[in-house]
Amino acid sequence: MAGKRYFDYPMLFLVIFLICFGLVMIYSTSSYKSTVTYGNSYHWLLRQAVAIVLGAVAMVVCCKLDYRIIKSEKFGNGCYWASIVLLVLVLIIGAAKKGAVRWISIAGFQFQPSEVSKILVVIYLANRLSANAHKIRTFKDSIVIVLPTVPIIALIVTQNLSTALVVCSMIGVMLFVVSPKMKELMLTAGGGIILLFVYLLTANSYRNERVQIWLHPESHKKGFQTMQALYAIGSGGIFGKGLGQSMQKMGFIPESHNDMIFSIICEELGLFGAVCLILVFAALIWRMLLIAMNADELLGSLLVIGVITHIAMQVFVNIAVVTNTIPPTGIPLPFISYGGSSIFSTMIEMGIVLSVSRRIHLG
């Protein structure tokens, strides 16, 4: 007799809570600038709400589908080439925004292919690793299995280094789960981190400038945003000034509803609110980890591990940037920061994880 099917309602509740909290904070952080710029306080809130509605439909569809439909080499290869095509299209017809070419614009609608590529890479690699896990015996086998992802990483690097690092982390962790050569993989990852820091410190580019901003935000001519974010965090104290009472969002922190939204959360809700939010993210990651550990097959576990790494890395990097723990870079806070491509892609990932949870048998 087959065991009872499982569905992770606690995870679904956490996702809904984060989405709703994100909408509240987007309105709180953007209402002033929206009123000044567009004459109404709901401009960015409504745009985010539209993306969430579309994301909710996609999440339900992904949740209802059996994730095992992707269990074919053709499907995995299709995801791989779709990712390559999207990233190449950015180079050819990409739309510039704030000095960076990372978007494709179609009929006035803009989206970031790099966000879609994260999902496609997870699907492709989960498919490839689950099909070939029994063949991975040496470190060379591990490298060969992920070698096809190098062109994707290279294309993302040309558009956004921080996103490329997130994708590298996803690939590395998924490989770490399958490969028996853990020591070699950890040494390779450590060497990669050291090389990255050497590059950032020696490169004669804007990336080196960002390191200088990180080291000396108080004296660097472009350290204004970092200092204002730190002022916001410090002025919030333990319990904050109250929802909607931030001063730094009044033009002091540019685009405060985007990557720097965590600083406004600290200012309005204080250290208590910030810690609570981090604990909610930790609970979400824990729920997904339980799903990965109990998935009915390796493919499902790898899909969830890829999503976990994505969410965990973006939460860590975003908060670290806002608190000036690492050099400034553009990474949104999942579910919270404004961004249609980000929330839509993240909700699809949640649908995939919930689909994996539905295949778990109890008893």
C-alpha positions in Angstrom: 0.0 0.0 0.0 1.4 3.3 -1.0 2.2 5.9 1.7 0.3 9.1 2.0 1.5 12.0 -0.2 3.1 15.0 1.4 2.9 18.7 0.8 5.0 21.3 2.6 2.4 23.8 3.8 4.9 25.4 6.3 7.2 26.3 3.3 4.2 27.7 1.3 3.2 29.8 4.3 6.8 31.2 4.6 6.9 32.0 0.9 3.5 33.8 1.1 4.7 35.7 4.2 7.9 36.9 2.5 6.0 38.0 -0.6 3.5 40.0 1.4 6.2 41.5 3.6 8.1 42.4 0.5 5.1 44.3 -0.9 4.7 46.2 2.3 8.4 47.2 2.4 8.4 48.1 -1.3 5.5 50.5 -0.7 7.1 51.9 2.4 10.4 52.5 0.7 9.2 53.7 -2.7 6.0 55.7 -1.9 7.8 59.1 -1.4 9.9 58.8 -4.6 6.9 57.4 -6.5 4.8 60.4 -5.5 7.5 62.9 -6.5 8.2 61.2 -9.8 4.9 59.8 -11.0 2.3 61.7 -8.9 1.1 58.6 -7.1 2.6 56.5 -4.4 1.7 53.1 -5.9 3.8 53.1 -9.1 6.5 50.5 -8.1 4.1 48.6 -5.8 1.6 48.0 -8.6 4.4 46.9 -11.0 5.7 44.4 -8.4 2.2 43.2 -7.7 1.7 42.4 -11.4 4.9 40.4 -11.5 3.8 38.5 -8.3 0.4 37.6 -9.8 2.2 36.2 -12.9 4.7 34.5 -10.7 1.9 33.0 -8.6 0.3 31.5 -11.7 3.7 30.1 -12.8 4.4 28.7 -9.2 1.0 26.9 -9.1 1.6 25.4 -12.6 5.1 24.2 -11.6 3.9 22.9 -8.3 1.1 20.8 -10.0 3.3 19.4 -12.6 5.4 16.3 -11.9 9.0 17.6 -11.7 10.1 14.3 -13.2 8.9 15.4 -16.7 12.3 17.1 -17.0 14.0 13.8 -16.6 15.4 13.5 -20.1 18.6 14.4 -21.8 16.7 16.3 -24.5 14.9 18.5 -21.9 18.1 19.2 -20.0 20.0 20.1 -23.2 17.0 22.3 -24.2 17.4 24.3 -21.0 21.1 24.6 -21.6 20.8 26.0 -25.1 17.8 28.3 -24.1 20.1 29.8 -21.4 22.9 30.3 -24.0 20.5 31.9 -26.5 19.0 34.3 -23.9 22.4 35.5 -22.7 23.7 36.0 -26.2 20.5 38.0 -27.1 21.4 40.4 -24.3 24.7 41.1 -26.0 23.0 41.7 -29.3 19.7 43.5 -28.5 20.1 44.2 -24.8 18.6 47.3 -23.3 20.9 49.6 -21.2 19.7 50.6 -17.7 21.7 52.5 -15.2 24.8 52.0 -17.4 24.5 48.2 -17.5 23.2 46.1 -20.4 21.5 43.2 -18.6 17.9 43.5 -19.9 15.9 42.5 -22.9 13.0 44.8 -23.8 10.0 43.5 -25.7 7.0 45.7 -26.3 7.9 47.9 -23.3 8.4 44.8 -21.0 11.9 44.3 -19.6 13.3 41.2 -18.1 16.8 39.9 -17.1 17.8 36.7 -18.9 20.4 36.1 -16.1 17.6 35.5 -13.7 16.0 33.0 -16.0 19.4 31.4 -16.6 19.6 30.5 -12.9 16.6 28.2 -13.1 17.7 26.8 -16.5 21.2 26.0 -15.1 19.7 24.2 -12.1 17.4 22.1 -14.2 20.2 21.3 -16.7 22.8 20.4 -14.1 20.4 18.5 -11.9 19.4 16.4 -14.9 23.0 15.8 -15.9 24.3 15.0 -12.4 21.5 12.7 -11.5 22.0 10.7 -14.8 25.7 10.5 -14.4 26.3 10.4 -10.6 27.3 6.8 -10.8 30.1 7.7 -13.2 31.7 10.4 -11.0 34.6 8.7 -9.3 37.5 11.1 -9.7 38.1 14.8 -9.5 38.5 14.9 -13.2 35.1 13.3 -13.6 33.6 16.0 -11.5 35.1 18.8 -13.6 34.2 17.2 -16.9 30.5 16.9 -15.8 30.2 20.7 -15.1 32.5 21.8 -18.0 29.6 22.7 -20.3 28.4 25.4 -17.8 31.5 27.4 -18.4 30.1 29.3 -21.4 27.0 30.2 -19.4 29.1 31.6 -16.6 31.4 33.5 -19.1 28.3 35.1 -20.7 26.9 36.1 -17.3 30.3 37.5 -16.2 30.2 40.0 -19.1 26.9 41.3 -17.7 27.0 40.9 -14.0 29.9 39.4 -11.9 27.9 39.0 -8.8 25.2 37.0 -10.5 27.9 34.8 -12.1 29.3 34.2 -8.6 25.8 33.1 -7.4 25.5 30.7 -10.4 29.1 29.3 -9.7 28.0 28.7 -6.1 24.9 26.8 -7.2 26.9 24.7 -9.6 29.6 24.0 -6.9 27.2 23.0 -4.2 25.2 20.7 -6.5 28.4 19.0 -7.6 29.6 18.8 -4.0 26.5 16.8 -3.1 27.2 14.2 -5.8 31.0 14.0 -6.1 33.0 11.8 -3.7 36.0 14.1 -4.1 34.9 16.7 -1.5 38.4 17.7 -0.4 39.5 18.5 -3.9 36.3 20.5 -4.6 36.7 22.5 -1.4 40.3 23.3 -2.2 39.3 24.4 -5.7 36.5 26.6 -4.3 39.0 28.2 -1.8 41.5 28.8 -4.6 38.8 30.4 -6.7 37.8 32.8 -3.9 41.5 33.8 -3.4 41.9 34.4 -7.1 38.7 36.5 -7.1 40.0 38.7 -4.3 43.4 39.1 -6.1 41.5 40.1 -9.2 39.3 42.6 -7.5 42.3 44.2 -5.7 44.5 44.4 -8.8 42.1 45.0 -11.7 42.2 48.5 -13.1 38.5 48.8 -13.4 35.3 49.8 -11.7 35.5 46.6 -9.7 38.7 47.8 -8.1 36.9 51.0 -7.4 34.2 49.1 -5.6 36.8 47.6 -3.3 38.0 51.0 -2.5 34.5 52.1 -1.7 34.2 49.2 0.6 37.4 49.9 2.4 36.9 53.7 2.7 33.2 54.6 2.2 33.5 57.7 4.4 36.1 59.3 2.2 35.5 57.9 -1.2 33.5 60.1 -3.6 31.2 57.2 -4.4 30.7 56.0 -0.9 27.6 58.0 -0.3 25.1 55.2 -0.7 27.1 52.9 1.6 27.3 55.5 4.3 23.6 56.4 4.1 22.7 52.7 4.4 24.9 52.4 7.5 23.3 55.6 8.9 19.9 54.0 8.3 20.9 50.8 10.1 22.4 52.6 13.0 19.5 55.0 13.5 17.0 52.2 13.6 18.3 51.0 17.0 16.7 47.9 18.5 13.0 48.3 17.6 13.2 50.9 14.8 11.5 54.2 14.1 8.3 52.5 13.0 6.9 51.3 9.7 7.0 54.1 7.1 9.0 56.4 9.3 12.4 56.1 7.5 14.2 59.3 6.8 16.9 57.8 4.6 14.4 56.7 1.9 13.6 60.4 1.3 16.2 60.5 -1.5 19.3 59.8 0.7 19.5 56.2 -0.4 19.1 56.0 -4.2 16.7 53.2 -5.3 16.0 52.3 -1.7 13.3 49.8 -2.8 15.9 47.8 -4.7 19.1 46.3 -3.5 19.4 48.5 -0.4 15.9 47.7 1.0 17.4 45.8 4.0 18.8 49.1 5.3 15.4 50.6 5.4 14.0 47.5 7.1 16.6 48.0 9.8 15.8 51.7 10.1 12.0 51.2 10.3 11.8 47.9 12.2 15.2 48.0 14.0 17.5 45.1 14.8 14.6 43.1 16.0 12.8 43.3 12.7 16.0 42.5 10.7 16.8 39.5 12.9 13.2 38.2 12.5 13.4 38.5 8.7 16.7 36.6 8.7 15.1 33.9 10.8 12.2 33.6 8.4 14.8 33.1 5.6 16.6 30.5 7.7 13.2 28.7 8.3 12.5 28.7 4.6 16.0 27.3 3.8 15.5 24.6 6.5 12.1 23.6 5.1 13.7 23.3 1.6 16.6 21.3 3.1 14.1 18.8 4.6 12.5 18.4 1.2 15.8 17.8 -0.4 16.7 15.2 2.2 13.4 13.3 1.7 13.0 13.6 -2.0 12.0 10.4 -3.8 15.1 10.5 -6.1 18.4 12.3 -6.7 17.0 14.5 -9.4 14.5 16.1 -7.0 17.2 16.5 -4.3 19.5 18.3 -6.7 16.8 20.6 -8.0 16.0 21.7 -4.4 19.7 22.0 -3.4 20.3 24.3 -6.4 17.4 26.5 -5.3 18.5 26.5 -1.7 22.0 27.7 -2.7 20.5 30.4 -4.9 18.3 31.8 -2.1 21.0 31.5 0.6 23.7 33.1 -1.5 21.5 36.1 -2.4 20.3 36.7 1.1 23.9 36.5 2.4 25.4 38.7 -0.3 22.6 41.3 -0.2 22.8 41.7 3.6 26.6 41.7 3.5 26.7 44.5 0.9 24.2 46.6 2.8 26.2 46.2 6.1 29.4 46.9 4.2 30.8 43.5 5.1 31.8 42.9 1.4 32.3 45.2 -1.5 29.2 46.7 -3.0 27.4 44.8 -5.8 24.0 44.5 -7.2 22.2 41.5 -5.8 18.5 41.8 -4.8 17.1 40.4 -1.5 14.9 37.5 -2.6 11.1 38.2 -2.3 11.8 41.6 -0.7 13.6 43.8 -3.2 11.7 45.4 -6.1 12.3 43.6 -9.4 9.8 41.7 -11.7 12.4 39.3 -13.2 13.7 38.4 -9.8 10.4 37.7 -8.0 9.0 35.9 -11.0 12.0 33.6 -11.3 12.1 33.0 -7.6 8.4 32.0 -7.5 9.0 29.5 -10.3 11.8 28.0 -8.2 9.4 27.8 -5.2 6.9 26.0 -7.4 9.6 23.4 -8.5 10.5 22.8 -4.8 6.9 22.3 -3.9 6.5 19.9 -6.8 9.4 17.9 -5.3 7.7 18.0 -1.9 4.4 16.6 -3.4 6.3 13.4 -4.5 7.4 12.6 -0.9 5.7 9.6 0.6 4.8 9.5 4.2 4.9 6.1 5.9 
